[in-house]
Amino acid sequence: MHPLVKLAKETIKRYIRSGETLSVPEKLTDEMKEKRGTFVSLKKKGYLRGCIGTISPMRSNVAEEIISNAISAAIKDPRFPPVTIDELDDLDISVDVLSEAEKISDIDQLDPKRYGVIVTSGRKRGLLLPNLEDVNTIEEQIDIAKKKAEIEPDEDVEIMRFEVKRYK
């Protein structure tokens, strides 16, 4: 198991079992030392069970981002009830580490398998990670990101793209 995934898994188990937040490991891998946005995704039997993240770094390093986002994915995703102790062994966890987002001038610069998207209209902003099952076209990717942000389908948006390193 990759160290970033192991950190997310240990964080969730500790928090769900005891309510305690895992401390940042004393020895950090090079990836954990970076300052980047991260997403932690939980699946149970192949279905999404939670996904929370940060587009830009909010903490000192990736390790701190993962600890915070892992807890949030397990208990604060508004689409799902909090994870229970009984579910812990059934969770598949992945961690995405985001590159810096860049503005695009044309949707031809997107590829839903390679790039995630951020759509913005005024104060509304939606993000969709890349390489998701059932998202095969640029249009689908943008539409889903707009829905997440409660942006109307015909509303103009600024679009940014980013890449991720996904760890499972």
Chimera marker file (.cmm) of the C-alpha trace (Angstrom):
<marker_set name="trace">
<marker id="1" x="0.000" y="0.000" z="0.000" r="1" g="1" b="0" radius="0.5"/>
<marker id="2" x="1.346" y="3.435" z="-0.953" r="1" g="1" b="0" radius="0.5"/>
<marker id="3" x="2.364" y="5.591" z="2.051" r="1" g="1" b="0" radius="0.5"/>
<marker id="4" x="-0.191" y="8.317" z="1.175" r="1" g="1" b="0" radius="0.5"/>
<marker id="5" x="-3.033" y="5.788" z="1.067" r="1" g="1" b="0" radius="0.5"/>
<marker id="6" x="-1.776" y="4.155" z="4.258" r="1" g="1" b="0" radius="0.5"/>
<marker id="7" x="-1.817" y="7.568" z="5.981" r="1" g="1" b="0" radius="0.5"/>
<marker id="8" x="-5.419" y="8.196" z="4.849" r="1" g="1" b="0" radius="0.5"/>
<marker id="9" x="-6.533" y="4.718" z="5.931" r="1" g="1" b="0" radius="0.5"/>
<marker id="10" x="-4.871" y="4.944" z="9.365" r="1" g="1" b="0" radius="0.5"/>
<marker id="11" x="-6.348" y="8.431" z="9.849" r="1" g="1" b="0" radius="0.5"/>
<marker id="12" x="-9.885" y="7.245" z="9.105" r="1" g="1" b="0" radius="0.5"/>
<marker id="13" x="-9.595" y="4.137" z="11.293" r="1" g="1" b="0" radius="0.5"/>
<marker id="14" x="-8.229" y="6.108" z="14.263" r="1" g="1" b="0" radius="0.5"/>
<marker id="15" x="-10.850" y="8.844" z="13.948" r="1" g="1" b="0" radius="0.5"/>
<marker id="16" x="-13.845" y="6.528" z="13.505" r="1" g="1" b="0" radius="0.5"/>
<marker id="17" x="-12.754" y="4.220" z="16.340" r="1" g="1" b="0" radius="0.5"/>
<marker id="18" x="-11.670" y="6.810" z="18.921" r="1" g="1" b="0" radius="0.5"/>
<marker id="19" x="-12.469" y="10.320" z="17.686" r="1" g="1" b="0" radius="0.5"/>
<marker id="20" x="-8.749" y="11.096" z="17.770" r="1" g="1" b="0" radius="0.5"/>
<marker id="21" x="-6.877" y="12.765" z="14.934" r="1" g="1" b="0" radius="0.5"/>
<marker id="22" x="-3.738" y="10.984" z="13.769" r="1" g="1" b="0" radius="0.5"/>
<marker id="23" x="-0.527" y="12.976" z="14.214" r="1" g="1" b="0" radius="0.5"/>
<marker id="24" x="1.607" y="13.836" z="11.222" r="1" g="1" b="0" radius="0.5"/>
<marker id="25" x="4.236" y="11.090" z="10.840" r="1" g="1" b="0" radius="0.5"/>
<marker id="26" x="7.693" y="11.965" z="12.149" r="1" g="1" b="0" radius="0.5"/>
<marker id="27" x="9.304" y="10.699" z="8.971" r="1" g="1" b="0" radius="0.5"/>
<marker id="28" x="7.698" y="12.191" z="5.871" r="1" g="1" b="0" radius="0.5"/>
<marker id="29" x="8.175" y="10.868" z="2.359" r="1" g="1" b="0" radius="0.5"/>
<marker id="30" x="9.159" y="13.422" z="-0.297" r="1" g="1" b="0" radius="0.5"/>
<marker id="31" x="5.541" y="13.485" z="-1.521" r="1" g="1" b="0" radius="0.5"/>
<marker id="32" x="4.258" y="14.192" z="1.989" r="1" g="1" b="0" radius="0.5"/>
<marker id="33" x="6.570" y="17.203" z="2.309" r="1" g="1" b="0" radius="0.5"/>
<marker id="34" x="5.140" y="18.942" z="-0.763" r="1" g="1" b="0" radius="0.5"/>
<marker id="35" x="2.529" y="21.704" z="-0.553" r="1" g="1" b="0" radius="0.5"/>
<marker id="36" x="-0.356" y="20.709" z="-2.816" r="1" g="1" b="0" radius="0.5"/>
<marker id="37" x="-4.093" y="20.261" z="-2.829" r="1" g="1" b="0" radius="0.5"/>
<marker id="38" x="-5.282" y="16.697" z="-2.262" r="1" g="1" b="0" radius="0.5"/>
<marker id="39" x="-8.490" y="14.689" z="-2.474" r="1" g="1" b="0" radius="0.5"/>
<marker id="40" x="-9.302" y="11.568" z="-0.502" r="1" g="1" b="0" radius="0.5"/>
<marker id="41" x="-11.902" y="9.284" z="-2.084" r="1" g="1" b="0" radius="0.5"/>
<marker id="42" x="-13.648" y="6.397" z="-0.351" r="1" g="1" b="0" radius="0.5"/>
<marker id="43" x="-15.409" y="3.598" z="-2.191" r="1" g="1" b="0" radius="0.5"/>
<marker id="44" x="-17.390" y="0.725" z="-0.741" r="1" g="1" b="0" radius="0.5"/>
<marker id="45" x="-18.077" y="-2.275" z="-2.990" r="1" g="1" b="0" radius="0.5"/>
<marker id="46" x="-17.190" y="-0.152" z="-6.016" r="1" g="1" b="0" radius="0.5"/>
<marker id="47" x="-19.532" y="2.735" z="-5.139" r="1" g="1" b="0" radius="0.5"/>
<marker id="48" x="-18.497" y="6.187" z="-3.992" r="1" g="1" b="0" radius="0.5"/>
<marker id="49" x="-18.792" y="6.497" z="-0.197" r="1" g="1" b="0" radius="0.5"/>
<marker id="50" x="-17.111" y="9.867" z="0.327" r="1" g="1" b="0" radius="0.5"/>
<marker id="51" x="-14.799" y="12.313" z="-1.399" r="1" g="1" b="0" radius="0.5"/>
<marker id="52" x="-13.449" y="15.559" z="0.014" r="1" g="1" b="0" radius="0.5"/>
<marker id="53" x="-10.416" y="17.599" z="-0.895" r="1" g="1" b="0" radius="0.5"/>
<marker id="54" x="-8.677" y="20.874" z="-1.340" r="1" g="1" b="0" radius="0.5"/>
<marker id="55" x="-8.006" y="22.470" z="-4.719" r="1" g="1" b="0" radius="0.5"/>
<marker id="56" x="-5.066" y="24.464" z="-3.360" r="1" g="1" b="0" radius="0.5"/>
<marker id="57" x="-2.939" y="23.671" z="-0.325" r="1" g="1" b="0" radius="0.5"/>
<marker id="58" x="-4.529" y="24.850" z="2.919" r="1" g="1" b="0" radius="0.5"/>
<marker id="59" x="-1.971" y="23.329" z="5.295" r="1" g="1" b="0" radius="0.5"/>
<marker id="60" x="1.807" y="23.040" z="5.677" r="1" g="1" b="0" radius="0.5"/>
<marker id="61" x="2.227" y="19.881" z="3.625" r="1" g="1" b="0" radius="0.5"/>
<marker id="62" x="0.518" y="17.012" z="1.808" r="1" g="1" b="0" radius="0.5"/>
<marker id="63" x="0.535" y="14.829" z="4.947" r="1" g="1" b="0" radius="0.5"/>
<marker id="64" x="-1.545" y="17.404" z="6.844" r="1" g="1" b="0" radius="0.5"/>
<marker id="65" x="-3.868" y="17.832" z="3.824" r="1" g="1" b="0" radius="0.5"/>
<marker id="66" x="-4.459" y="14.075" z="3.675" r="1" g="1" b="0" radius="0.5"/>
<marker id="67" x="-5.161" y="13.767" z="7.406" r="1" g="1" b="0" radius="0.5"/>
<marker id="68" x="-7.729" y="16.572" z="7.272" r="1" g="1" b="0" radius="0.5"/>
<marker id="69" x="-9.335" y="15.461" z="3.999" r="1" g="1" b="0" radius="0.5"/>
<marker id="70" x="-9.491" y="11.792" z="5.038" r="1" g="1" b="0" radius="0.5"/>
<marker id="71" x="-11.504" y="12.674" z="8.137" r="1" g="1" b="0" radius="0.5"/>
<marker id="72" x="-13.752" y="14.977" z="6.113" r="1" g="1" b="0" radius="0.5"/>
<marker id="73" x="-14.319" y="12.326" z="3.418" r="1" g="1" b="0" radius="0.5"/>
<marker id="74" x="-15.327" y="9.840" z="6.124" r="1" g="1" b="0" radius="0.5"/>
<marker id="75" x="-17.641" y="12.044" z="8.176" r="1" g="1" b="0" radius="0.5"/>
<marker id="76" x="-18.371" y="15.370" z="6.435" r="1" g="1" b="0" radius="0.5"/>
<marker id="77" x="-19.289" y="14.572" z="2.829" r="1" g="1" b="0" radius="0.5"/>
<marker id="78" x="-22.852" y="15.955" z="2.731" r="1" g="1" b="0" radius="0.5"/>
<marker id="79" x="-23.919" y="13.312" z="0.204" r="1" g="1" b="0" radius="0.5"/>
<marker id="80" x="-23.394" y="10.441" z="2.661" r="1" g="1" b="0" radius="0.5"/>
<marker id="81" x="-23.897" y="9.569" z="6.325" r="1" g="1" b="0" radius="0.5"/>
<marker id="82" x="-20.683" y="9.326" z="8.385" r="1" g="1" b="0" radius="0.5"/>
<marker id="83" x="-18.664" y="6.129" z="7.956" r="1" g="1" b="0" radius="0.5"/>
<marker id="84" x="-19.260" y="3.614" z="10.731" r="1" g="1" b="0" radius="0.5"/>
<marker id="85" x="-16.867" y="1.216" z="12.459" r="1" g="1" b="0" radius="0.5"/>
<marker id="86" x="-18.578" y="-1.699" z="10.670" r="1" g="1" b="0" radius="0.5"/>
<marker id="87" x="-17.639" y="-0.231" z="7.276" r="1" g="1" b="0" radius="0.5"/>
<marker id="88" x="-13.927" y="0.320" z="7.885" r="1" g="1" b="0" radius="0.5"/>
<marker id="89" x="-12.751" y="-3.000" z="6.432" r="1" g="1" b="0" radius="0.5"/>
<marker id="90" x="-14.915" y="-2.540" z="3.315" r="1" g="1" b="0" radius="0.5"/>
<marker id="91" x="-13.468" y="0.815" z="2.249" r="1" g="1" b="0" radius="0.5"/>
<marker id="92" x="-11.186" y="1.232" z="-0.732" r="1" g="1" b="0" radius="0.5"/>
<marker id="93" x="-9.267" y="4.477" z="-0.389" r="1" g="1" b="0" radius="0.5"/>
<marker id="94" x="-7.506" y="6.531" z="-3.034" r="1" g="1" b="0" radius="0.5"/>
<marker id="95" x="-5.558" y="9.766" z="-2.691" r="1" g="1" b="0" radius="0.5"/>
<marker id="96" x="-5.168" y="12.312" z="-5.487" r="1" g="1" b="0" radius="0.5"/>
<marker id="97" x="-2.405" y="14.907" z="-5.320" r="1" g="1" b="0" radius="0.5"/>
<marker id="98" x="-3.232" y="17.847" z="-7.576" r="1" g="1" b="0" radius="0.5"/>
<marker id="99" x="-0.978" y="19.856" z="-9.830" r="1" g="1" b="0" radius="0.5"/>
<marker id="100" x="-1.445" y="23.605" z="-9.914" r="1" g="1" b="0" radius="0.5"/>
<marker id="101" x="-4.537" y="24.498" z="-11.956" r="1" g="1" b="0" radius="0.5"/>
<marker id="102" x="-4.136" y="26.401" z="-15.220" r="1" g="1" b="0" radius="0.5"/>
<marker id="103" x="-6.710" y="28.442" z="-17.112" r="1" g="1" b="0" radius="0.5"/>
<marker id="104" x="-7.629" y="27.151" z="-20.554" r="1" g="1" b="0" radius="0.5"/>
<marker id="105" x="-8.876" y="29.129" z="-23.535" r="1" g="1" b="0" radius="0.5"/>
<marker id="106" x="-10.637" y="26.295" z="-25.364" r="1" g="1" b="0" radius="0.5"/>
<marker id="107" x="-12.273" y="23.055" z="-24.211" r="1" g="1" b="0" radius="0.5"/>
<marker id="108" x="-10.165" y="21.237" z="-26.826" r="1" g="1" b="0" radius="0.5"/>
<marker id="109" x="-7.366" y="21.613" z="-24.250" r="1" g="1" b="0" radius="0.5"/>
<marker id="110" x="-9.226" y="19.181" z="-21.977" r="1" g="1" b="0" radius="0.5"/>
<marker id="111" x="-9.192" y="15.396" z="-21.803" r="1" g="1" b="0" radius="0.5"/>
<marker id="112" x="-11.407" y="13.825" z="-19.106" r="1" g="1" b="0" radius="0.5"/>
<marker id="113" x="-9.002" y="10.912" z="-18.678" r="1" g="1" b="0" radius="0.5"/>
<marker id="114" x="-5.948" y="13.138" z="-18.155" r="1" g="1" b="0" radius="0.5"/>
<marker id="115" x="-7.223" y="16.431" z="-16.706" r="1" g="1" b="0" radius="0.5"/>
<marker id="116" x="-9.596" y="17.355" z="-13.929" r="1" g="1" b="0" radius="0.5"/>
<marker id="117" x="-11.647" y="20.528" z="-14.354" r="1" g="1" b="0" radius="0.5"/>
<marker id="118" x="-12.605" y="23.481" z="-12.216" r="1" g="1" b="0" radius="0.5"/>
<marker id="119" x="-15.514" y="25.588" z="-13.441" r="1" g="1" b="0" radius="0.5"/>
<marker id="120" x="-16.174" y="29.010" z="-11.962" r="1" g="1" b="0" radius="0.5"/>
<marker id="121" x="-19.021" y="31.485" z="-12.346" r="1" g="1" b="0" radius="0.5"/>
<marker id="122" x="-18.944" y="34.372" z="-9.892" r="1" g="1" b="0" radius="0.5"/>
<marker id="123" x="-18.662" y="32.822" z="-6.419" r="1" g="1" b="0" radius="0.5"/>
<marker id="124" x="-19.752" y="29.371" z="-7.571" r="1" g="1" b="0" radius="0.5"/>
<marker id="125" x="-17.014" y="26.830" z="-8.220" r="1" g="1" b="0" radius="0.5"/>
<marker id="126" x="-17.163" y="23.133" z="-9.029" r="1" g="1" b="0" radius="0.5"/>
<marker id="127" x="-14.422" y="20.572" z="-9.450" r="1" g="1" b="0" radius="0.5"/>
<marker id="128" x="-14.356" y="17.158" z="-11.042" r="1" g="1" b="0" radius="0.5"/>
<marker id="129" x="-11.357" y="14.858" z="-10.780" r="1" g="1" b="0" radius="0.5"/>
<marker id="130" x="-9.982" y="13.213" z="-13.940" r="1" g="1" b="0" radius="0.5"/>
<marker id="131" x="-10.241" y="9.619" z="-15.059" r="1" g="1" b="0" radius="0.5"/>
<marker id="132" x="-13.564" y="8.794" z="-13.393" r="1" g="1" b="0" radius="0.5"/>
<marker id="133" x="-15.730" y="5.852" z="-14.403" r="1" g="1" b="0" radius="0.5"/>
<marker id="134" x="-18.673" y="6.849" z="-16.593" r="1" g="1" b="0" radius="0.5"/>
<marker id="135" x="-17.170" y="10.242" z="-17.511" r="1" g="1" b="0" radius="0.5"/>
<marker id="136" x="-16.006" y="9.825" z="-21.084" r="1" g="1" b="0" radius="0.5"/>
<marker id="137" x="-16.390" y="13.215" z="-22.762" r="1" g="1" b="0" radius="0.5"/>
<marker id="138" x="-15.286" y="16.766" z="-22.083" r="1" g="1" b="0" radius="0.5"/>
<marker id="139" x="-18.919" y="17.881" z="-22.188" r="1" g="1" b="0" radius="0.5"/>
<marker id="140" x="-19.960" y="15.331" z="-19.525" r="1" g="1" b="0" radius="0.5"/>
<marker id="141" x="-17.069" y="16.412" z="-17.323" r="1" g="1" b="0" radius="0.5"/>
<marker id="142" x="-17.969" y="20.114" z="-17.560" r="1" g="1" b="0" radius="0.5"/>
<marker id="143" x="-21.697" y="19.428" z="-17.052" r="1" g="1" b="0" radius="0.5"/>
<marker id="144" x="-21.062" y="17.412" z="-13.876" r="1" g="1" b="0" radius="0.5"/>
<marker id="145" x="-18.693" y="20.074" z="-12.500" r="1" g="1" b="0" radius="0.5"/>
<marker id="146" x="-21.346" y="22.750" z="-13.214" r="1" g="1" b="0" radius="0.5"/>
<marker id="147" x="-24.043" y="20.714" z="-11.435" r="1" g="1" b="0" radius="0.5"/>
<marker id="148" x="-21.809" y="20.282" z="-8.390" r="1" g="1" b="0" radius="0.5"/>
<marker id="149" x="-21.416" y="24.085" z="-8.253" r="1" g="1" b="0" radius="0.5"/>
<marker id="150" x="-25.128" y="24.711" z="-8.917" r="1" g="1" b="0" radius="0.5"/>
<marker id="151" x="-24.211" y="26.576" z="-12.097" r="1" g="1" b="0" radius="0.5"/>
<marker id="152" x="-26.901" y="26.629" z="-14.790" r="1" g="1" b="0" radius="0.5"/>
<marker id="153" x="-26.097" y="24.491" z="-17.882" r="1" g="1" b="0" radius="0.5"/>
<marker id="154" x="-26.077" y="27.504" z="-20.247" r="1" g="1" b="0" radius="0.5"/>
<marker id="155" x="-24.177" y="29.804" z="-17.861" r="1" g="1" b="0" radius="0.5"/>
<marker id="156" x="-20.732" y="30.970" z="-19.016" r="1" g="1" b="0" radius="0.5"/>
<marker id="157" x="-17.874" y="29.697" z="-16.886" r="1" g="1" b="0" radius="0.5"/>
<marker id="158" x="-14.152" y="30.103" z="-16.546" r="1" g="1" b="0" radius="0.5"/>
<marker id="159" x="-12.508" y="26.698" z="-16.946" r="1" g="1" b="0" radius="0.5"/>
<marker id="160" x="-9.253" y="25.562" z="-15.438" r="1" g="1" b="0" radius="0.5"/>
<marker id="161" x="-7.582" y="22.190" z="-15.756" r="1" g="1" b="0" radius="0.5"/>
<marker id="162" x="-5.241" y="20.246" z="-13.523" r="1" g="1" b="0" radius="0.5"/>
<marker id="163" x="-3.561" y="16.862" z="-13.415" r="1" g="1" b="0" radius="0.5"/>
<marker id="164" x="-3.402" y="14.444" z="-10.520" r="1" g="1" b="0" radius="0.5"/>
<marker id="165" x="-1.175" y="11.695" z="-9.260" r="1" g="1" b="0" radius="0.5"/>
<marker id="166" x="-3.599" y="9.056" z="-8.043" r="1" g="1" b="0" radius="0.5"/>
<marker id="167" x="-2.551" y="6.582" z="-5.387" r="1" g="1" b="0" radius="0.5"/>
<marker id="168" x="-4.625" y="3.513" z="-4.518" r="1" g="1" b="0" radius="0.5"/>
<link id1="1" id2="2" r="1" g="1" b="0" radius="0.2"/>
<link id1="2" id2="3" r="1" g="1" b="0" radius="0.2"/>
<link id1="3" id2="4" r="1" g="1" b="0" radius="0.2"/>
<link id1="4" id2="5" r="1" g="1" b="0" radius="0.2"/>
<link id1="5" id2="6" r="1" g="1" b="0" radius="0.2"/>
<link id1="6" id2="7" r="1" g="1" b="0" radius="0.2"/>
<link id1="7" id2="8" r="1" g="1" b="0" radius="0.2"/>
<link id1="8" id2="9" r="1" g="1" b="0" radius="0.2"/>
<link id1="9" id2="10" r="1" g="1" b="0" radius="0.2"/>
<link id1="10" id2="11" r="1" g="1" b="0" radius="0.2"/>
<link id1="11" id2="12" r="1" g="1" b="0" radius="0.2"/>
<link id1="12" id2="13" r="1" g="1" b="0" radius="0.2"/>
<link id1="13" id2="14" r="1" g="1" b="0" radius="0.2"/>
<link id1="14" id2="15" r="1" g="1" b="0" radius="0.2"/>
<link id1="15" id2="16" r="1" g="1" b="0" radius="0.2"/>
<link id1="16" id2="17" r="1" g="1" b="0" radius="0.2"/>
<link id1="17" id2="18" r="1" g="1" b="0" radius="0.2"/>
<link id1="18" id2="19" r="1" g="1" b="0" radius="0.2"/>
<link id1="19" id2="20" r="1" g="1" b="0" radius="0.2"/>
<link id1="20" id2="21" r="1" g="1" b="0" radius="0.2"/>
<link id1="21" id2="22" r="1" g="1" b="0" radius="0.2"/>
<link id1="22" id2="23" r="1" g="1" b="0" radius="0.2"/>
<link id1="23" id2="24" r="1" g="1" b="0" radius="0.2"/>
<link id1="24" id2="25" r="1" g="1" b="0" radius="0.2"/>
<link id1="25" id2="26" r="1" g="1" b="0" radius="0.2"/>
<link id1="26" id2="27" r="1" g="1" b="0" radius="0.2"/>
<link id1="27" id2="28" r="1" g="1" b="0" radius="0.2"/>
<link id1="28" id2="29" r="1" g="1" b="0" radius="0.2"/>
<link id1="29" id2="30" r="1" g="1" b="0" radius="0.2"/>
<link id1="30" id2="31" r="1" g="1" b="0" radius="0.2"/>
<link id1="31" id2="32" r="1" g="1" b="0" radius="0.2"/>
<link id1="32" id2="33" r="1" g="1" b="0" radius="0.2"/>
<link id1="33" id2="34" r="1" g="1" b="0" radius="0.2"/>
<link id1="34" id2="35" r="1" g="1" b="0" radius="0.2"/>
<link id1="35" id2="36" r="1" g="1" b="0" radius="0.2"/>
<link id1="36" id2="37" r="1" g="1" b="0" radius="0.2"/>
<link id1="37" id2="38" r="1" g="1" b="0" radius="0.2"/>
<link id1="38" id2="39" r="1" g="1" b="0" radius="0.2"/>
<link id1="39" id2="40" r="1" g="1" b="0" radius="0.2"/>
<link id1="40" id2="41" r="1" g="1" b="0" radius="0.2"/>
<link id1="41" id2="42" r="1" g="1" b="0" radius="0.2"/>
<link id1="42" id2="43" r="1" g="1" b="0" radius="0.2"/>
<link id1="43" id2="44" r="1" g="1" b="0" radius="0.2"/>
<link id1="44" id2="45" r="1" g="1" b="0" radius="0.2"/>
<link id1="45" id2="46" r="1" g="1" b="0" radius="0.2"/>
<link id1="46" id2="47" r="1" g="1" b="0" radius="0.2"/>
<link id1="47" id2="48" r="1" g="1" b="0" radius="0.2"/>
<link id1="48" id2="49" r="1" g="1" b="0" radius="0.2"/>
<link id1="49" id2="50" r="1" g="1" b="0" radius="0.2"/>
<link id1="50" id2="51" r="1" g="1" b="0" radius="0.2"/>
<link id1="51" id2="52" r="1" g="1" b="0" radius="0.2"/>
<link id1="52" id2="53" r="1" g="1" b="0" radius="0.2"/>
<link id1="53" id2="54" r="1" g="1" b="0" radius="0.2"/>
<link id1="54" id2="55" r="1" g="1" b="0" radius="0.2"/>
<link id1="55" id2="56" r="1" g="1" b="0" radius="0.2"/>
<link id1="56" id2="57" r="1" g="1" b="0" radius="0.2"/>
<link id1="57" id2="58" r="1" g="1" b="0" radius="0.2"/>
<link id1="58" id2="59" r="1" g="1" b="0" radius="0.2"/>
<link id1="59" id2="60" r="1" g="1" b="0" radius="0.2"/>
<link id1="60" id2="61" r="1" g="1" b="0" radius="0.2"/>
<link id1="61" id2="62" r="1" g="1" b="0" radius="0.2"/>
<link id1="62" id2="63" r="1" g="1" b="0" radius="0.2"/>
<link id1="63" id2="64" r="1" g="1" b="0" radius="0.2"/>
<link id1="64" id2="65" r="1" g="1" b="0" radius="0.2"/>
<link id1="65" id2="66" r="1" g="1" b="0" radius="0.2"/>
<link id1="66" id2="67" r="1" g="1" b="0" radius="0.2"/>
<link id1="67" id2="68" r="1" g="1" b="0" radius="0.2"/>
<link id1="68" id2="69" r="1" g="1" b="0" radius="0.2"/>
<link id1="69" id2="70" r="1" g="1" b="0" radius="0.2"/>
<link id1="70" id2="71" r="1" g="1" b="0" radius="0.2"/>
<link id1="71" id2="72" r="1" g="1" b="0" radius="0.2"/>
<link id1="72" id2="73" r="1" g="1" b="0" radius="0.2"/>
<link id1="73" id2="74" r="1" g="1" b="0" radius="0.2"/>
<link id1="74" id2="75" r="1" g="1" b="0" radius="0.2"/>
<link id1="75" id2="76" r="1" g="1" b="0" radius="0.2"/>
<link id1="76" id2="77" r="1" g="1" b="0" radius="0.2"/>
<link id1="77" id2="78" r="1" g="1" b="0" radius="0.2"/>
<link id1="78" id2="79" r="1" g="1" b="0" radius="0.2"/>
<link id1="79" id2="80" r="1" g="1" b="0" radius="0.2"/>
<link id1="80" id2="81" r="1" g="1" b="0" radius="0.2"/>
<link id1="81" id2="82" r="1" g="1" b="0" radius="0.2"/>
<link id1="82" id2="83" r="1" g="1" b="0" radius="0.2"/>
<link id1="83" id2="84" r="1" g="1" b="0" radius="0.2"/>
<link id1="84" id2="85" r="1" g="1" b="0" radius="0.2"/>
<link id1="85" id2="86" r="1" g="1" b="0" radius="0.2"/>
<link id1="86" id2="87" r="1" g="1" b="0" radius="0.2"/>
<link id1="87" id2="88" r="1" g="1" b="0" radius="0.2"/>
<link id1="88" id2="89" r="1" g="1" b="0" radius="0.2"/>
<link id1="89" id2="90" r="1" g="1" b="0" radius="0.2"/>
<link id1="90" id2="91" r="1" g="1" b="0" radius="0.2"/>
<link id1="91" id2="92" r="1" g="1" b="0" radius="0.2"/>
<link id1="92" id2="93" r="1" g="1" b="0" radius="0.2"/>
<link id1="93" id2="94" r="1" g="1" b="0" radius="0.2"/>
<link id1="94" id2="95" r="1" g="1" b="0" radius="0.2"/>
<link id1="95" id2="96" r="1" g="1" b="0" radius="0.2"/>
<link id1="96" id2="97" r="1" g="1" b="0" radius="0.2"/>
<link id1="97" id2="98" r="1" g="1" b="0" radius="0.2"/>
<link id1="98" id2="99" r="1" g="1" b="0" radius="0.2"/>
<link id1="99" id2="100" r="1" g="1" b="0" radius="0.2"/>
<link id1="100" id2="101" r="1" g="1" b="0" radius="0.2"/>
<link id1="101" id2="102" r="1" g="1" b="0" radius="0.2"/>
<link id1="102" id2="103" r="1" g="1" b="0" radius="0.2"/>
<link id1="103" id2="104" r="1" g="1" b="0" radius="0.2"/>
<link id1="104" id2="105" r="1" g="1" b="0" radius="0.2"/>
<link id1="105" id2="106" r="1" g="1" b="0" radius="0.2"/>
<link id1="106" id2="107" r="1" g="1" b="0" radius="0.2"/>
<link id1="107" id2="108" r="1" g="1" b="0" radius="0.2"/>
<link id1="108" id2="109" r="1" g="1" b="0" radius="0.2"/>
<link id1="109" id2="110" r="1" g="1" b="0" radius="0.2"/>
<link id1="110" id2="111" r="1" g="1" b="0" radius="0.2"/>
<link id1="111" id2="112" r="1" g="1" b="0" radius="0.2"/>
<link id1="112" id2="113" r="1" g="1" b="0" radius="0.2"/>
<link id1="113" id2="114" r="1" g="1" b="0" radius="0.2"/>
<link id1="114" id2="115" r="1" g="1" b="0" radius="0.2"/>
<link id1="115" id2="116" r="1" g="1" b="0" radius="0.2"/>
<link id1="116" id2="117" r="1" g="1" b="0" radius="0.2"/>
<link id1="117" id2="118" r="1" g="1" b="0" radius="0.2"/>
<link id1="118" id2="119" r="1" g="1" b="0" radius="0.2"/>
<link id1="119" id2="120" r="1" g="1" b="0" radius="0.2"/>
<link id1="120" id2="121" r="1" g="1" b="0" radius="0.2"/>
<link id1="121" id2="122" r="1" g="1" b="0" radius="0.2"/>
<link id1="122" id2="123" r="1" g="1" b="0" radius="0.2"/>
<link id1="123" id2="124" r="1" g="1" b="0" radius="0.2"/>
<link id1="124" id2="125" r="1" g="1" b="0" radius="0.2"/>
<link id1="125" id2="126" r="1" g="1" b="0" radius="0.2"/>
<link id1="126" id2="127" r="1" g="1" b="0" radius="0.2"/>
<link id1="127" id2="128" r="1" g="1" b="0" radius="0.2"/>
<link id1="128" id2="129" r="1" g="1" b="0" radius="0.2"/>
<link id1="129" id2="130" r="1" g="1" b="0" radius="0.2"/>
<link id1="130" id2="131" r="1" g="1" b="0" radius="0.2"/>
<link id1="131" id2="132" r="1" g="1" b="0" radius="0.2"/>
<link id1="132" id2="133" r="1" g="1" b="0" radius="0.2"/>
<link id1="133" id2="134" r="1" g="1" b="0" radius="0.2"/>
<link id1="134" id2="135" r="1" g="1" b="0" radius="0.2"/>
<link id1="135" id2="136" r="1" g="1" b="0" radius="0.2"/>
<link id1="136" id2="137" r="1" g="1" b="0" radius="0.2"/>
<link id1="137" id2="138" r="1" g="1" b="0" radius="0.2"/>
<link id1="138" id2="139" r="1" g="1" b="0" radius="0.2"/>
<link id1="139" id2="140" r="1" g="1" b="0" radius="0.2"/>
<link id1="140" id2="141" r="1" g="1" b="0" radius="0.2"/>
<link id1="141" id2="142" r="1" g="1" b="0" radius="0.2"/>
<link id1="142" id2="143" r="1" g="1" b="0" radius="0.2"/>
<link id1="143" id2="144" r="1" g="1" b="0" radius="0.2"/>
<link id1="144" id2="145" r="1" g="1" b="0" radius="0.2"/>
<link id1="145" id2="146" r="1" g="1" b="0" radius="0.2"/>
<link id1="146" id2="147" r="1" g="1" b="0" radius="0.2"/>
<link id1="147" id2="148" r="1" g="1" b="0" radius="0.2"/>
<link id1="148" id2="149" r="1" g="1" b="0" radius="0.2"/>
<link id1="149" id2="150" r="1" g="1" b="0" radius="0.2"/>
<link id1="150" id2="151" r="1" g="1" b="0" radius="0.2"/>
<link id1="151" id2="152" r="1" g="1" b="0" radius="0.2"/>
<link id1="152" id2="153" r="1" g="1" b="0" radius="0.2"/>
<link id1="153" id2="154" r="1" g="1" b="0" radius="0.2"/>
<link id1="154" id2="155" r="1" g="1" b="0" radius="0.2"/>
<link id1="155" id2="156" r="1" g="1" b="0" radius="0.2"/>
<link id1="156" id2="157" r="1" g="1" b="0" radius="0.2"/>
<link id1="157" id2="158" r="1" g="1" b="0" radius="0.2"/>
<link id1="158" id2="159" r="1" g="1" b="0" radius="0.2"/>
<link id1="159" id2="160" r="1" g="1" b="0" radius="0.2"/>
<link id1="160" id2="161" r="1" g="1" b="0" radius="0.2"/>
<link id1="161" id2="162" r="1" g="1" b="0" radius="0.2"/>
<link id1="162" id2="163" r="1" g="1" b="0" radius="0.2"/>
<link id1="163" id2="164" r="1" g="1" b="0" radius="0.2"/>
<link id1="164" id2="165" r="1" g="1" b="0" radius="0.2"/>
<link id1="165" id2="166" r="1" g="1" b="0" radius="0.2"/>
<link id1="166" id2="167" r="1" g="1" b="0" radius="0.2"/>
<link id1="167" id2="168" r="1" g="1" b="0" radius="0.2"/>
</marker_set>
